[in-house]
Amino acid sequence: MGNREDPLQGAKLCLYEKGYFHTTARDIATAAGVSLAAIGYHYGTKDALLNEPVSGTATGWLLR
């Protein structure tokens, strides 16, 4: 997996385990095995990163 995909996978895991509001950037970085800076570099903010899988799931529901 590339460095941009690693935080996304970590975010998905944290969303499943902790939920949106209880997930921190540090949680995601730890789960993904990346630095906190990688989240900022690739996604800008923790919320932007967490919104990726959430919006993808919502889109999937709408397209069914």
Distance bins in CASP14 RR format, pairs under 12 A and 6 or more apart:
PFRMAT RR
TARGET T0000
AUTHOR 0000-0000-0000
RMODE 2
METHOD distances of the structure
MODEL  1
1 7 0 0 0 0 0 1 0 0 0 0 0
1 8 0 0 0 0 1 0 0 0 0 0 0
1 9 1 0 0 1 0 0 0 0 0 0 0
1 10 0 0 0 0 0 1 0 0 0 0 0
1 32 0 0 0 0 1 0 0 0 0 0 0
1 33 0 0 0 0 0 1 0 0 0 0 0
1 34 0 0 0 0 0 1 0 0 0 0 0
2 8 0 0 0 0 1 0 0 0 0 0 0
2 9 0 0 0 0 1 0 0 0 0 0 0
2 32 0 0 0 0 0 1 0 0 0 0 0
2 33 0 0 0 0 0 1 0 0 0 0 0
2 34 0 0 0 0 1 0 0 0 0 0 0
2 38 0 0 0 0 0 1 0 0 0 0 0
2 42 0 0 0 0 1 0 0 0 0 0 0
3 9 0 0 0 0 0 1 0 0 0 0 0
3 29 0 0 0 0 0 1 0 0 0 0 0
3 32 0 0 0 0 1 0 0 0 0 0 0
3 33 0 0 0 0 0 1 0 0 0 0 0
3 34 1 0 0 1 0 0 0 0 0 0 0
3 35 0 0 0 0 1 0 0 0 0 0 0
3 37 0 0 0 0 0 1 0 0 0 0 0
3 38 1 0 0 1 0 0 0 0 0 0 0
3 39 0 0 0 0 0 1 0 0 0 0 0
3 40 0 0 0 0 0 1 0 0 0 0 0
3 41 0 0 0 0 1 0 0 0 0 0 0
3 42 1 0 0 1 0 0 0 0 0 0 0
3 43 0 0 0 0 0 1 0 0 0 0 0
4 10 0 0 0 0 0 1 0 0 0 0 0
4 11 0 0 0 0 0 1 0 0 0 0 0
4 32 0 0 0 0 0 1 0 0 0 0 0
4 34 0 0 0 0 1 0 0 0 0 0 0
4 38 0 0 0 0 1 0 0 0 0 0 0
4 39 0 0 0 0 0 1 0 0 0 0 0
4 40 0 0 0 0 0 1 0 0 0 0 0
4 41 0 0 0 0 1 0 0 0 0 0 0
4 42 1 0 1 0 0 0 0 0 0 0 0
4 43 0 0 0 0 1 0 0 0 0 0 0
4 44 0 0 0 0 0 1 0 0 0 0 0
4 49 0 0 0 0 0 1 0 0 0 0 0
4 52 0 0 0 0 0 1 0 0 0 0 0
5 11 0 0 0 0 0 1 0 0 0 0 0
5 12 0 0 0 0 0 1 0 0 0 0 0
5 32 0 0 0 0 1 0 0 0 0 0 0
5 33 0 0 0 0 0 1 0 0 0 0 0
5 34 0 0 0 0 0 1 0 0 0 0 0
5 38 0 0 0 0 0 1 0 0 0 0 0
5 42 0 0 0 0 1 0 0 0 0 0 0
5 43 0 0 0 0 0 1 0 0 0 0 0
5 49 0 0 0 0 0 1 0 0 0 0 0
5 52 0 0 0 0 0 1 0 0 0 0 0
5 53 0 0 0 0 0 1 0 0 0 0 0
6 12 0 0 0 0 0 1 0 0 0 0 0
6 13 0 0 0 0 0 1 0 0 0 0 0
6 28 0 0 0 0 1 0 0 0 0 0 0
6 29 0 0 0 0 1 0 0 0 0 0 0
6 30 0 0 0 0 0 1 0 0 0 0 0
6 31 0 0 0 0 1 0 0 0 0 0 0
6 32 1 0 1 0 0 0 0 0 0 0 0
6 33 1 0 0 1 0 0 0 0 0 0 0
6 34 1 0 1 0 0 0 0 0 0 0 0
6 35 0 0 0 0 0 1 0 0 0 0 0
6 38 1 0 0 1 0 0 0 0 0 0 0
6 39 0 0 0 0 1 0 0 0 0 0 0
6 41 0 0 0 0 0 1 0 0 0 0 0
6 42 0 0 0 0 1 0 0 0 0 0 0
6 43 0 0 0 0 0 1 0 0 0 0 0
6 49 0 0 0 0 0 1 0 0 0 0 0
7 13 0 0 0 0 0 1 0 0 0 0 0
7 14 0 0 0 0 0 1 0 0 0 0 0
7 23 0 0 0 0 0 1 0 0 0 0 0
7 25 0 0 0 0 1 0 0 0 0 0 0
7 26 0 0 0 0 0 1 0 0 0 0 0
7 27 0 0 0 0 0 1 0 0 0 0 0
7 28 1 0 1 0 0 0 0 0 0 0 0
7 29 1 0 0 1 0 0 0 0 0 0 0
7 30 0 0 0 0 0 1 0 0 0 0 0
7 31 0 0 0 0 1 0 0 0 0 0 0
7 32 1 0 1 0 0 0 0 0 0 0 0
7 33 0 0 0 0 1 0 0 0 0 0 0
7 34 1 0 1 0 0 0 0 0 0 0 0
7 35 0 0 0 0 1 0 0 0 0 0 0
7 36 0 0 0 0 1 0 0 0 0 0 0
7 37 0 0 0 0 0 1 0 0 0 0 0
7 38 1 0 1 0 0 0 0 0 0 0 0
7 39 1 0 1 0 0 0 0 0 0 0 0
7 40 0 0 0 0 1 0 0 0 0 0 0
7 41 0 0 0 0 1 0 0 0 0 0 0
7 42 1 0 0 1 0 0 0 0 0 0 0
7 43 1 0 0 1 0 0 0 0 0 0 0
7 44 0 0 0 0 0 1 0 0 0 0 0
7 45 0 0 0 0 0 1 0 0 0 0 0
7 46 0 0 0 0 1 0 0 0 0 0 0
7 48 0 0 0 0 0 1 0 0 0 0 0
7 49 1 0 1 0 0 0 0 0 0 0 0
7 50 0 0 0 0 0 1 0 0 0 0 0
7 52 0 0 0 0 1 0 0 0 0 0 0
7 53 0 0 0 0 0 1 0 0 0 0 0
8 14 0 0 0 0 0 1 0 0 0 0 0
8 15 0 0 0 0 0 1 0 0 0 0 0
8 28 0 0 0 0 1 0 0 0 0 0 0
8 31 0 0 0 0 0 1 0 0 0 0 0
8 32 1 0 0 1 0 0 0 0 0 0 0
8 34 0 0 0 0 0 1 0 0 0 0 0
8 38 0 0 0 0 0 1 0 0 0 0 0
8 39 0 0 0 0 1 0 0 0 0 0 0
8 42 0 0 0 0 1 0 0 0 0 0 0
8 43 0 0 0 0 1 0 0 0 0 0 0
8 48 0 0 0 0 0 1 0 0 0 0 0
8 49 1 0 0 1 0 0 0 0 0 0 0
8 50 0 0 0 0 1 0 0 0 0 0 0
8 51 0 0 0 0 0 1 0 0 0 0 0
8 52 1 0 1 0 0 0 0 0 0 0 0
8 53 1 0 0 1 0 0 0 0 0 0 0
8 54 0 0 0 0 0 1 0 0 0 0 0
8 56 0 0 0 0 0 1 0 0 0 0 0
9 15 0 0 0 0 0 1 0 0 0 0 0
9 16 0 0 0 0 0 1 0 0 0 0 0
9 28 0 0 0 0 1 0 0 0 0 0 0
9 29 0 0 0 0 0 1 0 0 0 0 0
9 31 1 0 0 1 0 0 0 0 0 0 0
9 32 1 0 0 1 0 0 0 0 0 0 0
9 33 0 0 0 0 1 0 0 0 0 0 0
9 34 0 0 0 0 1 0 0 0 0 0 0
9 49 0 0 0 0 0 1 0 0 0 0 0
9 52 0 0 0 0 0 1 0 0 0 0 0
9 53 0 0 0 0 1 0 0 0 0 0 0
10 16 0 0 0 0 1 0 0 0 0 0 0
10 17 0 0 0 0 1 0 0 0 0 0 0
10 18 0 0 0 0 0 1 0 0 0 0 0
10 23 0 0 0 0 1 0 0 0 0 0 0
10 25 0 0 0 0 0 1 0 0 0 0 0
10 26 0 0 0 0 0 1 0 0 0 0 0
10 27 0 0 0 0 1 0 0 0 0 0 0
10 28 1 0 1 0 0 0 0 0 0 0 0
10 29 0 0 0 0 1 0 0 0 0 0 0
10 30 0 0 0 0 1 0 0 0 0 0 0
10 31 1 0 1 0 0 0 0 0 0 0 0
10 32 1 0 1 0 0 0 0 0 0 0 0
10 33 0 0 0 0 1 0 0 0 0 0 0
10 34 0 0 0 0 1 0 0 0 0 0 0
10 38 0 0 0 0 0 1 0 0 0 0 0
10 39 0 0 0 0 1 0 0 0 0 0 0
10 43 0 0 0 0 0 1 0 0 0 0 0
10 46 0 0 0 0 0 1 0 0 0 0 0
10 49 0 0 0 0 1 0 0 0 0 0 0
10 50 0 0 0 0 0 1 0 0 0 0 0
10 52 0 0 0 0 0 1 0 0 0 0 0
10 53 0 0 0 0 1 0 0 0 0 0 0
11 17 0 0 0 0 0 1 0 0 0 0 0
11 18 0 0 0 0 0 1 0 0 0 0 0
11 19 0 0 0 0 0 1 0 0 0 0 0
11 20 0 0 0 0 1 0 0 0 0 0 0
11 23 1 0 0 1 0 0 0 0 0 0 0
11 24 0 0 0 0 0 1 0 0 0 0 0
11 25 0 0 0 0 1 0 0 0 0 0 0
11 27 0 0 0 0 1 0 0 0 0 0 0
11 28 1 0 1 0 0 0 0 0 0 0 0
11 29 0 0 0 0 1 0 0 0 0 0 0
11 30 0 0 0 0 0 1 0 0 0 0 0
11 31 1 0 0 1 0 0 0 0 0 0 0
11 32 1 0 0 1 0 0 0 0 0 0 0
11 34 0 0 0 0 0 1 0 0 0 0 0
11 38 0 0 0 0 0 1 0 0 0 0 0
11 39 0 0 0 0 1 0 0 0 0 0 0
11 42 0 0 0 0 0 1 0 0 0 0 0
11 43 0 0 0 0 1 0 0 0 0 0 0
11 45 0 0 0 0 0 1 0 0 0 0 0
11 46 0 0 0 0 1 0 0 0 0 0 0
11 47 0 0 0 0 0 1 0 0 0 0 0
11 48 0 0 0 0 0 1 0 0 0 0 0
11 49 1 0 1 0 0 0 0 0 0 0 0
11 50 1 0 1 0 0 0 0 0 0 0 0
11 51 0 0 0 0 1 0 0 0 0 0 0
11 52 1 0 0 1 0 0 0 0 0 0 0
11 53 1 0 0 1 0 0 0 0 0 0 0
11 54 0 0 0 0 1 0 0 0 0 0 0
11 55 0 0 0 0 0 1 0 0 0 0 0
11 56 0 0 0 0 0 1 0 0 0 0 0
11 57 0 0 0 0 0 1 0 0 0 0 0
12 18 0 0 0 0 0 1 0 0 0 0 0
12 19 0 0 0 0 0 1 0 0 0 0 0
12 20 0 0 0 0 0 1 0 0 0 0 0
12 23 0 0 0 0 0 1 0 0 0 0 0
12 28 0 0 0 0 1 0 0 0 0 0 0
12 31 0 0 0 0 1 0 0 0 0 0 0
12 32 0 0 0 0 1 0 0 0 0 0 0
12 49 0 0 0 0 0 1 0 0 0 0 0
12 50 0 0 0 0 1 0 0 0 0 0 0
12 52 0 0 0 0 1 0 0 0 0 0 0
12 53 1 0 1 0 0 0 0 0 0 0 0
12 54 0 0 0 0 1 0 0 0 0 0 0
12 56 0 0 0 0 0 1 0 0 0 0 0
12 57 0 0 0 0 1 0 0 0 0 0 0
13 19 0 0 0 0 0 1 0 0 0 0 0
13 23 0 0 0 0 1 0 0 0 0 0 0
13 27 0 0 0 0 1 0 0 0 0 0 0
13 28 0 0 0 0 1 0 0 0 0 0 0
13 29 0 0 0 0 0 1 0 0 0 0 0
13 30 0 0 0 0 0 1 0 0 0 0 0
13 31 1 0 1 0 0 0 0 0 0 0 0
13 32 0 0 0 0 1 0 0 0 0 0 0
13 33 0 0 0 0 0 1 0 0 0 0 0
13 50 0 0 0 0 0 1 0 0 0 0 0
13 53 0 0 0 0 1 0 0 0 0 0 0
14 20 0 0 0 0 1 0 0 0 0 0 0
14 21 0 0 0 0 0 1 0 0 0 0 0
14 22 0 0 0 0 1 0 0 0 0 0 0
14 23 1 0 1 0 0 0 0 0 0 0 0
14 24 0 0 0 0 1 0 0 0 0 0 0
14 25 0 0 0 0 1 0 0 0 0 0 0
14 26 0 0 0 0 0 1 0 0 0 0 0
14 27 1 0 1 0 0 0 0 0 0 0 0
14 28 1 0 1 0 0 0 0 0 0 0 0
14 29 0 0 0 0 1 0 0 0 0 0 0
14 30 0 0 0 0 1 0 0 0 0 0 0
14 31 1 0 1 0 0 0 0 0 0 0 0
14 32 0 0 0 0 1 0 0 0 0 0 0
14 39 0 0 0 0 0 1 0 0 0 0 0
14 46 0 0 0 0 1 0 0 0 0 0 0
14 49 0 0 0 0 1 0 0 0 0 0 0
14 50 0 0 0 0 1 0 0 0 0 0 0
14 53 0 0 0 0 1 0 0 0 0 0 0
14 54 0 0 0 0 0 1 0 0 0 0 0
15 21 0 0 0 0 0 1 0 0 0 0 0
15 22 0 0 0 0 1 0 0 0 0 0 0
15 23 1 0 0 1 0 0 0 0 0 0 0
15 27 0 0 0 0 0 1 0 0 0 0 0
15 28 0 0 0 0 1 0 0 0 0 0 0
15 31 0 0 0 0 0 1 0 0 0 0 0
15 46 0 0 0 0 0 1 0 0 0 0 0
15 49 0 0 0 0 0 1 0 0 0 0 0
15 50 1 0 0 1 0 0 0 0 0 0 0
15 51 0 0 0 0 0 1 0 0 0 0 0
15 52 0 0 0 0 0 1 0 0 0 0 0
15 53 1 0 0 1 0 0 0 0 0 0 0
15 54 1 0 0 1 0 0 0 0 0 0 0
15 56 0 0 0 0 0 1 0 0 0 0 0
15 57 0 0 0 0 1 0 0 0 0 0 0
16 22 0 0 0 0 0 1 0 0 0 0 0
16 23 0 0 0 0 1 0 0 0 0 0 0
16 27 0 0 0 0 0 1 0 0 0 0 0
16 31 0 0 0 0 0 1 0 0 0 0 0
16 50 0 0 0 0 0 1 0 0 0 0 0
16 53 0 0 0 0 1 0 0 0 0 0 0
16 54 0 0 0 0 0 1 0 0 0 0 0
16 57 0 0 0 0 0 1 0 0 0 0 0
17 23 0 0 0 0 1 0 0 0 0 0 0
17 27 0 0 0 0 1 0 0 0 0 0 0
17 28 0 0 0 0 0 1 0 0 0 0 0
17 30 0 0 0 0 0 1 0 0 0 0 0
17 31 0 0 0 0 1 0 0 0 0 0 0
18 24 0 0 0 0 1 0 0 0 0 0 0
18 26 0 0 0 0 0 1 0 0 0 0 0
18 27 1 0 0 1 0 0 0 0 0 0 0
18 28 0 0 0 0 1 0 0 0 0 0 0
18 30 0 0 0 0 0 1 0 0 0 0 0
18 31 0 0 0 0 1 0 0 0 0 0 0
18 50 0 0 0 0 0 1 0 0 0 0 0
19 27 0 0 0 0 1 0 0 0 0 0 0
19 28 0 0 0 0 0 1 0 0 0 0 0
19 50 0 0 0 0 1 0 0 0 0 0 0
19 53 0 0 0 0 0 1 0 0 0 0 0
19 54 0 0 0 0 0 1 0 0 0 0 0
20 27 0 0 0 0 0 1 0 0 0 0 0
20 28 0 0 0 0 0 1 0 0 0 0 0
20 46 0 0 0 0 0 1 0 0 0 0 0
20 47 0 0 0 0 1 0 0 0 0 0 0
20 49 0 0 0 0 0 1 0 0 0 0 0
20 50 1 0 0 1 0 0 0 0 0 0 0
20 51 0 0 0 0 1 0 0 0 0 0 0
20 53 0 0 0 0 0 1 0 0 0 0 0
20 54 1 0 0 1 0 0 0 0 0 0 0
20 57 0 0 0 0 0 1 0 0 0 0 0
21 27 0 0 0 0 0 1 0 0 0 0 0
21 46 0 0 0 0 0 1 0 0 0 0 0
21 47 0 0 0 0 0 1 0 0 0 0 0
21 50 0 0 0 0 1 0 0 0 0 0 0
21 54 0 0 0 0 0 1 0 0 0 0 0
22 28 0 0 0 0 0 1 0 0 0 0 0
22 50 0 0 0 0 0 1 0 0 0 0 0
23 29 0 0 0 0 0 1 0 0 0 0 0
23 30 0 0 0 0 0 1 0 0 0 0 0
23 31 0 0 0 0 1 0 0 0 0 0 0
23 32 0 0 0 0 0 1 0 0 0 0 0
23 39 0 0 0 0 0 1 0 0 0 0 0
23 46 1 0 0 1 0 0 0 0 0 0 0
23 47 0 0 0 0 0 1 0 0 0 0 0
23 49 0 0 0 0 1 0 0 0 0 0 0
23 50 1 0 0 1 0 0 0 0 0 0 0
23 51 0 0 0 0 0 1 0 0 0 0 0
23 53 0 0 0 0 0 1 0 0 0 0 0
23 54 0 0 0 0 0 1 0 0 0 0 0
24 30 0 0 0 0 1 0 0 0 0 0 0
24 31 0 0 0 0 0 1 0 0 0 0 0
24 36 0 0 0 0 1 0 0 0 0 0 0
24 39 0 0 0 0 0 1 0 0 0 0 0
24 46 1 0 0 1 0 0 0 0 0 0 0
24 47 0 0 0 0 0 1 0 0 0 0 0
24 49 0 0 0 0 0 1 0 0 0 0 0
24 50 0 0 0 0 0 1 0 0 0 0 0
25 31 0 0 0 0 0 1 0 0 0 0 0
25 32 0 0 0 0 0 1 0 0 0 0 0
25 34 0 0 0 0 0 1 0 0 0 0 0
25 35 0 0 0 0 0 1 0 0 0 0 0
25 36 1 0 1 0 0 0 0 0 0 0 0
25 37 0 0 0 0 0 1 0 0 0 0 0
25 38 0 0 0 0 0 1 0 0 0 0 0
25 39 1 0 1 0 0 0 0 0 0 0 0
25 40 0 0 0 0 1 0 0 0 0 0 0
25 43 0 0 0 0 1 0 0 0 0 0 0
25 44 0 0 0 0 0 1 0 0 0 0 0
25 45 0 0 0 0 1 0 0 0 0 0 0
25 46 1 0 1 0 0 0 0 0 0 0 0
25 47 0 0 0 0 1 0 0 0 0 0 0
25 48 0 0 0 0 0 1 0 0 0 0 0
25 49 0 0 0 0 1 0 0 0 0 0 0
25 50 0 0 0 0 1 0 0 0 0 0 0
26 32 0 0 0 0 0 1 0 0 0 0 0
26 33 0 0 0 0 0 1 0 0 0 0 0
26 34 0 0 0 0 0 1 0 0 0 0 0
26 35 0 0 0 0 0 1 0 0 0 0 0
26 36 1 0 0 1 0 0 0 0 0 0 0
26 37 0 0 0 0 0 1 0 0 0 0 0
26 39 0 0 0 0 1 0 0 0 0 0 0
26 46 0 0 0 0 1 0 0 0 0 0 0
27 33 0 0 0 0 0 1 0 0 0 0 0
27 34 0 0 0 0 0 1 0 0 0 0 0
27 36 0 0 0 0 0 1 0 0 0 0 0
27 39 0 0 0 0 0 1 0 0 0 0 0
27 46 0 0 0 0 1 0 0 0 0 0 0
27 49 0 0 0 0 0 1 0 0 0 0 0
27 50 0 0 0 0 0 1 0 0 0 0 0
28 34 0 0 0 0 1 0 0 0 0 0 0
28 35 0 0 0 0 0 1 0 0 0 0 0
28 36 0 0 0 0 1 0 0 0 0 0 0
28 38 0 0 0 0 1 0 0 0 0 0 0
28 39 1 0 0 1 0 0 0 0 0 0 0
28 40 0 0 0 0 0 1 0 0 0 0 0
28 42 0 0 0 0 0 1 0 0 0 0 0
28 43 0 0 0 0 1 0 0 0 0 0 0
28 45 0 0 0 0 0 1 0 0 0 0 0
28 46 1 0 0 1 0 0 0 0 0 0 0
28 47 0 0 0 0 0 1 0 0 0 0 0
28 48 0 0 0 0 0 1 0 0 0 0 0
28 49 1 0 0 1 0 0 0 0 0 0 0
28 50 1 0 0 1 0 0 0 0 0 0 0
28 52 0 0 0 0 0 1 0 0 0 0 0
28 53 0 0 0 0 0 1 0 0 0 0 0
29 35 1 0 0 1 0 0 0 0 0 0 0
29 36 1 0 1 0 0 0 0 0 0 0 0
29 37 0 0 0 0 1 0 0 0 0 0 0
29 38 1 0 0 1 0 0 0 0 0 0 0
29 39 1 0 0 1 0 0 0 0 0 0 0
29 40 0 0 0 0 1 0 0 0 0 0 0
29 41 0 0 0 0 0 1 0 0 0 0 0
29 42 0 0 0 0 0 1 0 0 0 0 0
29 43 0 0 0 0 0 1 0 0 0 0 0
29 46 0 0 0 0 1 0 0 0 0 0 0
29 49 0 0 0 0 0 1 0 0 0 0 0
30 36 0 0 0 0 1 0 0 0 0 0 0
30 38 0 0 0 0 0 1 0 0 0 0 0
30 39 0 0 0 0 0 1 0 0 0 0 0
31 39 0 0 0 0 0 1 0 0 0 0 0
31 49 0 0 0 0 0 1 0 0 0 0 0
32 38 1 0 0 1 0 0 0 0 0 0 0
32 39 0 0 0 0 1 0 0 0 0 0 0
32 42 0 0 0 0 0 1 0 0 0 0 0
32 43 0 0 0 0 0 1 0 0 0 0 0
32 49 0 0 0 0 1 0 0 0 0 0 0
33 39 0 0 0 0 0 1 0 0 0 0 0
34 40 0 0 0 0 0 1 0 0 0 0 0
34 41 0 0 0 0 1 0 0 0 0 0 0
34 42 0 0 0 0 1 0 0 0 0 0 0
34 43 0 0 0 0 0 1 0 0 0 0 0
34 49 0 0 0 0 0 1 0 0 0 0 0
35 41 0 0 0 0 1 0 0 0 0 0 0
35 42 0 0 0 0 0 1 0 0 0 0 0
36 42 0 0 0 0 0 1 0 0 0 0 0
36 43 0 0 0 0 0 1 0 0 0 0 0
36 44 0 0 0 0 0 1 0 0 0 0 0
36 45 0 0 0 0 0 1 0 0 0 0 0
36 46 0 0 0 0 1 0 0 0 0 0 0
36 49 0 0 0 0 0 1 0 0 0 0 0
37 43 0 0 0 0 0 1 0 0 0 0 0
37 44 0 0 0 0 0 1 0 0 0 0 0
38 44 0 0 0 0 0 1 0 0 0 0 0
38 46 0 0 0 0 0 1 0 0 0 0 0
38 49 0 0 0 0 1 0 0 0 0 0 0
39 45 1 0 0 1 0 0 0 0 0 0 0
39 46 1 0 0 1 0 0 0 0 0 0 0
39 47 0 0 0 0 0 1 0 0 0 0 0
39 48 0 0 0 0 1 0 0 0 0 0 0
39 49 1 0 1 0 0 0 0 0 0 0 0
39 50 0 0 0 0 1 0 0 0 0 0 0
39 52 0 0 0 0 0 1 0 0 0 0 0
40 46 0 0 0 0 1 0 0 0 0 0 0
40 47 0 0 0 0 0 1 0 0 0 0 0
40 48 0 0 0 0 1 0 0 0 0 0 0
40 49 0 0 0 0 1 0 0 0 0 0 0
41 48 0 0 0 0 0 1 0 0 0 0 0
41 49 0 0 0 0 0 1 0 0 0 0 0
42 48 0 0 0 0 1 0 0 0 0 0 0
42 49 1 0 0 1 0 0 0 0 0 0 0
42 52 0 0 0 0 0 1 0 0 0 0 0
43 49 1 1 0 0 0 0 0 0 0 0 0
43 50 0 0 0 0 1 0 0 0 0 0 0
43 51 0 0 0 0 1 0 0 0 0 0 0
43 52 1 0 0 1 0 0 0 0 0 0 0
43 53 0 0 0 0 0 1 0 0 0 0 0
44 50 0 0 0 0 0 1 0 0 0 0 0
44 51 0 0 0 0 0 1 0 0 0 0 0
44 52 0 0 0 0 0 1 0 0 0 0 0
45 51 0 0 0 0 1 0 0 0 0 0 0
45 52 0 0 0 0 0 1 0 0 0 0 0
46 52 0 0 0 0 0 1 0 0 0 0 0
47 54 0 0 0 0 1 0 0 0 0 0 0
47 55 0 0 0 0 0 1 0 0 0 0 0
48 54 0 0 0 0 0 1 0 0 0 0 0
48 55 0 0 0 0 0 1 0 0 0 0 0
49 55 0 0 0 0 0 1 0 0 0 0 0
50 56 0 0 0 0 0 1 0 0 0 0 0
50 57 0 0 0 0 0 1 0 0 0 0 0
51 57 0 0 0 0 0 1 0 0 0 0 0
51 58 0 0 0 0 1 0 0 0 0 0 0
51 59 0 0 0 0 0 1 0 0 0 0 0
52 58 0 0 0 0 0 1 0 0 0 0 0
52 59 0 0 0 0 0 1 0 0 0 0 0
53 59 0 0 0 0 0 1 0 0 0 0 0
53 60 0 0 0 0 0 1 0 0 0 0 0
54 60 0 0 0 0 0 1 0 0 0 0 0
54 61 0 0 0 0 0 1 0 0 0 0 0
55 61 0 0 0 0 0 1 0 0 0 0 0
55 62 0 0 0 0 0 1 0 0 0 0 0
56 62 0 0 0 0 1 0 0 0 0 0 0
56 63 0 0 0 0 1 0 0 0 0 0 0
57 63 0 0 0 0 0 1 0 0 0 0 0
57 64 0 0 0 0 0 1 0 0 0 0 0
58 64 0 0 0 0 0 1 0 0 0 0 0
END
